[in-house]
Amino acid sequence: MMDGETVPTARTEPAGIRFEEVSVAYGASTVLDRFDLEVRRGEVMALLGPSGSGKTTALRAVAGFVRPSRGRVHLAGRDVTGLAPHLRGVGMVVQSYALFPHMRVEQNVAFGLKARKAPRREIPGRVAEALEMTGMGGYAGRYPRELSGGQQQRVALARALAIRPDVLLLDEPLSALDAQLRSGMLAELARLHRELPDVTMLYVTHDQVEALTLADRIAVLKDARLVDCGAPAELYRSPRTEFTASFVGGANLLPARGAGDGGALFGGARLRAAEDAPEGPVTLCVRPHLVALGGAGGNELRGSLLTAQWRGSVHRLFVDVGGHEVRADVAELRDPPRPGEEVRLTFSPEDTVLLPPGEPGAVAPRPAEDAEKSGARTPAEVAGG
């Protein structure tokens, strides 16, 4: 090797989106704190968290609607931190649809193309293509007021897809829809993901079902910090923090004491877990639907029934075990136990996770004020930016 020559390295495809220690502040309030995340090209990444957690601020930093106070944002390996929104090549769909009421559907979909100065002869074909892709091909001549909420959301999605973005940003896109429409739109988004495998999607939601259904991976945010990230099944089955366990799917979180050899002590019982835990305080995590009434699950707890709620296909039992409430979702009971009755709950050691107490997480969270400012976007900003 000659002097000055570098060792060749394997070339890797740049990530679709990369946040590099991104922070955003409004005055003294930090709404996104040292956010570090890479979203692979063609991946659907859900940003999941409660209101004020920083998820919408992260999405707006990608869109260019907010400027980080520190850190960098990269799209396909290109630093776009200081780039204007309309130069970033991203499509965006928001919960309010942001359609122009005085424009027909085809005009709304064409707006982003015209704002980007697409060749005039290409616009009709790309509008038709986007409308067909979202199942709205027969509504091109209608006005938004003539459409249902679900149809308006499809038009907003068609407008975002018409520009053929490398990155699609979705900010609570289904929150204004009823349960049935939301389910249908989730299926449509999943279909689009299959048909557009190279489009990177960043999906902001506080709805765990949407995140679990659609995302390849989920980033969990709390108090402006990233606290966990992984595949949906990984976060659900093996959460790393109490917050992840409670926010992604809901769980029984019980104060226990690690006894070594995969065991823990709770409510006077010695319970087994999937993995060993050090001696000392731990949090025992088990999902309600994995807790059975009676049976032989390996782990057993006895307690007094507080109440039994009928929820159609299941009864949710609330049981007092040593002064702590344990929930169990069991198949609908013809003759459920009565409040005050002693019941026996069982669950498998393989379904039992022992967590360290507190919230260390993948990134230690730091409390921040609930000051996330999503800000309403005008139709022009959404379509053209």
N, C-alpha and C positions, 0 to 999 in steps of 0.2 A: 504494500500500500504506500502510495506517495504521500509526502508531507502535504498537509492541508486537506487531504481527502477525508470525507466523513464516512462512517460506517452506515451502509444502507439499512433502513428500517422498513418494516412492513407498513404499507399504506392502509389506513383505515378510513372508512367513510365518515365524514363529519356528522355529528349529532344533528338532529332536526332542530332542537332548541337546547341551549346551554345557559343556565344561570350561574354566574361566577361571583359568589359572595355578594349578592345583590341586596342592598338596603334601600328602603324608601321611608322618608320622614315628612310629616306635615307639622312644621313648627317643632315643638318639643316632643311630639308623639311619633314614635317609630311604629310604622304599620307593616313593615316587612324587614326582618332583621337577619342579615347575613345568609340569605337564601342561596343554597348551593344545590343544583339539580341538573341532571342531564336527561333529556328526552330523546330517545333514539328515533331515527328517521322511520316514518311509517307507523310509529307507536301511538296508541291512545293512552295518554297520561291523565288521570283524574286528580285534580287538586281538591281534597276533601277536608272540610273543617267547619266549625261553627261561624256565625256572623262575627266579623272583626278579626278573623284568624290570619288574614293577609292573602288569601287565595285570589281574590279579584284583583288586588294590587299587583300580584305577580303576573297575572294575565295581561293587565294594562301596561305593564312594563315591557312585555313582548310586543304588544300592539304599538307602543310608542306614545301612549296617551299620558304616561307619567315618566319622569326622568329619575333614575336612581340617584340617591345621594352618594352612593358608593357602589362599586362592583360593575360588572359588564354583562350585557346580554348578547348572545351569539345565535344567529340563525344559519344553519347549514355551514358552520365554520366561519361565518362572516360576522364581525363585530358591528352590531346595529345600534349600539347604545345611544349614539348621537344622531341617528338617522330619522328623518321625518316619517310619520306613519304611512303615508301613501307610497313610500319608496321601499317598504319592507316586504311586499309581496305576500301579506297574510290576509286571510279572510276571517271575518268575525261575525258571530251570531249572539245577540243578547236577548234577555228575557222579555224585553218590551217590544220586540220585533223591529222597531224603528223603521217602519215603512212610510213612504211618502203617501199621505192619504189622497192627494190630488193626482197621483200617477197610477196608471194601470199596472197590472202585475208585470207585464213584459218590460215596461219602462223602469219599474223599480229594479228588476233584475239587471237591466242594461246600465244602470247608473254607475256602478263601480267600474265597468268596462270603459265607459265614456270618460270617467274621471282619470283613468289611467291612459287615456288616449289610444285605446285599442283601434286597429284599422276598422273603419266604418263598415266595410263589406263583411267583416268577420262577426260583427256583433249579433245579427239576427240568429245565426247558426249556433253561437255559443249560448245565447239566451234560451233557445229551444232545447239545446242539449241539457242545460242545467235544470230546466223545468221538467223535462222528461225524467231526469235522474231522480228528482224528488217527488214524482207522481203528480205534478201540477201542469202537465202539458195542455190540458183542456181548459185552463183558467187564465190564459195569457191576457185576455181582453177585459178581465174584471178589475174592479177597484178593491182595495183592502177591506173596505166596509162591507163588501159583498161576500166576504170569506169568513169562515169560522176561525177560532183561535188556532187550531191545529193547522189549518190551511195557511194562515198568515205566517206561522213559524216555518212551514215548508218553503214559502216564498223567500223568507229571510235567509234560509239555508241555501236556496238556489242562487240568490244574489251573491252569497259568499263563495259558492263553488264556481260561479261563472267566470271569475278571474283566474281560475285554475291555480289556486294557491298551493305553495309547498307546505304551509302551516295553516291549520284551521283552528281558530280560537272560539270556544263556546262557553259563554258566561251564563250559567243557570238557565239554559235554553228551554227547559221544560217546566219551570216552576209555575208558570201561569196557566198550565193545562190541567184538566181534571185527570183522575187516575187512569181512565181508559185511554184517553188520548196520549197520555204520557207513556203508557206501555207500548202503544203503537209507534210513537216517535222513537222510542228506544230501539225497537226492532228495525226501523228505517235507518237510524244512525249506524247500527251494527252492520246492516247490509251495505251502506255506503262505505264503511271501513273496509269491507271485503272487496268492493269494487274499485276502491282508490287506495291500494296498499302502500303507495309511496307518500301519501299525505299524512303529515304529522298532526295529531289532534291534541290540544290542551283543553281539558273539559273541567270547568269549575262547577262544583256542586256542594250542597250541604246534605244531599240525599244519598245515604249509603247504598240504597238499592240501585240507583243509577250508576254509581261508581263500581259496585261489584258486578253489575251486568255488562257494562260497556268497556271498562278499562283493561288494558294489558297490565298496567301497574297503577298503584294509587300512592300519592304523596299526601300524608296527613299533616295538617298544619294546626297549630294552637298558639295563641298569643304571639302572632307574627313570626313564629319559628317553625321550621321543619322538624317534626318529632319522630316520623317513621316513614318508610317508603318500601314498597315491595309489591309482589303479585297479589291480587285479591285473596286467593286461597291461603297464601302465606300469612298475610295480615290477619285473616279471619281465624285460622287454625293455630297460628303461633305468634300472637301479638307480643311485641317487645316492651310495651308500656301499658300502664293502667288506662291511659287515655285512649290509646288505640283500641284496646279490648272493649271499652265502653262505647266508643263512638262508631266503630266498624262492627255492626251486628248486635251490639248489646251483650252483656255478660254478667254473671254473678262474680263479684269481686269481694273476696272474703279475707279478713285479716287472719293469717295463720303463722305457724312457726316451723321453719324448715328443720327437719330432723335427720337430714343426710340420707343417702341411699335412695333417693327419689321419693322420700316421704315427707309429710307435713302433718302437723297437729292442728286440728280445728274442731271446736264444739265437742271436745272430749273424745274425738275419734282420730285414729291415725289413718291418713289417706295417702294413696300412692299417686305419683304423677309420671308423665312421659319422660321427664328428665330430672336429673339430680338437682337439688338446690342446697346452697350452703346453710349451715345451722344459723338460726336467727330469724328475725321478722321477714315474712314474705307475704305476697298477696296471691291467694288461690283463685284461679280463673277457670270457670266452666260455663259453657253456653247453656241457656235455659232449655233449649230443645234437645240437649244431650242428657238431661236429667230425667230419670224415669221414676214412676211411682211404683215402689216395690221392685220385684225382679232381682237379678243377680248381676249387678254391674261392676262389681269389684270394689268400688268405694261406696260406703253407706253412711247416711246421716239420718238421725231421727229428730223430729221436731213436732211442733204443734201448728196445725193449719190456721192461718190467719183469714184467708178468703180464697175462693175459687171463682175465677172469672171465665164465663163461657165466651169463646171467640170464634164460634162457628165450628171449624174442623178440629179445634183444640180447646182444652181448658188450661188456663194459666193458673198455677197454684202458687200462692205466697205462703211460705212456711217459716215460722220462727224457730231458728236453731241457735240456741245459746244466746239469744238476744240479737241475732243477726238475721235479716230477711234473705231467704233463698227462694229463687223463682224456678219453676219447672213448667215447661210447655209439654203437655201430654195429650195423646189422642183423646178426642171427645169422650167423656165419661157418662155412662147412663145414670150412674148413681155416685156423684162426686162426694168426697168426704165433707163433713160439716165443720165449720169453724170450731176450733178447740180440740178436735180429734187429733190423736197422735198419728203421724204418717211416717213412712220409711221411704227415703229417697236414695236412689242408686245411680252411679255413673261410672264410666270406665276410666281407669288410670290413663289410657291413651288420649282421652279427651280432657285431661286435667293439666293445666299449665301453671307453673309457679313463677310469679313475676317479682322482681325486686320492688320493695315499697317505694312510693314516691314516683317521680316522673323524670328519670334520667334520659330515656329515649335515645334515638340515634344521634340527635343533636340536642343538647340540654336546653330546654326552653327557658326563656326569661320573660317574666310578666311584662305586658305592654298594655297601654290603654286601648280600649275598644274604639279605635279611631279610624278604621278602614273607611276610605271614602271612594265608593265605587263610581259615583258621579253618573248622571244620565247622559247618554250619548245621543246626539241628533242623528237623524237618518243620514245626513251627508257625511258625518264623521265616521259612522259605521260602514257605510257603503263605499265611501271613497278613501277611507284611511286604513 
